[in-house]
Amino acid sequence: MGQSNIAVVGCGPKAAAIVARAHCLNRFEGTGNQISVTVFEEHGIAAAWDGSHGYTDGDQKLCTPAERDLGFPYYSDEAFPDIAGMLKRDFSWDAFQLSPPHNKARYAEWVSRGRKPQTHREFANYIRFAFRQADNKPVFGKVTGIRRSRRHWTVEFNERKTGRPDAFEGFDGVVFTGPGPSLNKLTKTPFKDVYSGRDFWTHRRRILTNLGKRDAGVVIIGGGGTTAAIAAWLVRHLPDGRKINLVNTQGTLFNRTVNFFENRIFDDPEPWAAFYNDERRNFVKRLNRGVVWENVTDILSETEGLLFTPGRAIEIKAGTGGTKLVVVCENNTSDVPVEVPADVVVDASGFDAWWFTPLLPKALQGRVSRRNAERLEDGMLGDLSFDLPGWPRIHAPMHSQIIGPGYNSLMVLGGMAERVLRPYR
């Protein structure tokens, strides 16, 4: 019996889905090959979801329905027809709800209350449950690079506790997960009250204190889910009437609702195969990126203090008189920039999905980068790896929208894991 070795960088839901499916595959007798998954994580399991390291406060509601869990959509497998049932039994959201310290009464209550969305912190606990179920212990340390050793990858990292450099070798493929750090296009300023879509959550008390002393309010740059989540949090915590101004090119927030006709495209690969690449990108942009789920917009619709300024933010500068900060915007209808006053500015315009490029060998960094994004994504292989002849596999689910609309999100985590593990079975 042989063994395939996979490294996963990042210990969130994508890593958990891969670990869960690999665990189930390994339990079938006669598979001929065992799959070892080593997960590298700088902070902790589900650190980006529990509120301890930004991105969220942990109390935000998960927009993706709980039933779209680590095994969803539970694809059948001709070689292993029972794997869907095994995943459902051992790694589903239902299995987590029925496991200690939960109980059947709690699960029944969740169903009776209409299957309310779980919080990000509850979702983090679910991810930890999956790692315990699979008896998978991540390697805690900051990955500093990967290098090729003949036909395999070696992952270099600094141990979390000691900071000592170390390396694990012999990986047939590496999977890079996670949204990456904030793009920080405008946050590199000398002003203290400018935050990113990640670090806003770790400075919430300070922000509320500063806003309590002044009247100008908050400007949030962006028009997607992060912008809406931050705005919704502020609506719940700021005094009524305090202004929250959203600056984005669309001048609004586009809504995402639960819709069978849209959802089926995430679950069924056949319709997707009939689309041209431009149509696929438009679909993902419309339903995954730059859209807000209705449970968030319901909160925002309750305030009269929400404003929209259409335009592209180009600068943050000091204000004059009683104004602390000014966000300078430009749009297509005026040659004169628009200036929006603020006491606090949050740049929630996005995250760097190419964060892993500096970790690659120098020979690859020129080929795998944002500059070549469209070519790399158009040429991505069915196992969600880049087409890089002569190199061990590099899987990048966050760039897989051409292969499928849901593999870069939480919509079909089980389908994503199935694709990544295909070449290692």
JOSULVEN-V164104 format. One line per field, one symbol per residue. burial: b if it has 24 or more other ideal C-beta (glycine too) atoms within 12 Angstrom, else e. A space follows every 50 residues. Layout:
burial: ???
//
This chain:
burial: eeebbbbbbbbbbbbbbbbbbbbbbbbbeeeeeebbbbbbbbbbbbbbbb bebbbbbbbbbbbbbbbbbbbbbbbebeebeebbebbbebbbbbbbbebe eeeeeeeeebeeeeeebbebbbbbbbbbbbbbbbebebbbbbbbbbbbee ebbbbbbeeeeeeeeebbeebbbbbbbbbbbbbbbbbeeebebbbbbbbb beebeebeebbeebebbbbbbbbbbbbbbbbbbbbbbbeeebbbbbbbbb eebbbbeeeeeebebbbebeebeeeeeeebbebbeebbbbbbbebbbebb eebebbbbbebbbebbbeeeeeebbbbbbeeeeeeeebbbbbbbbbbbbb bbbbbbbebbbeebeebbbeeebeebbeebbbbbbbbbeebbbbbbbbbb bbbbbbbbbbbbbbbbbbbbbbebb
//
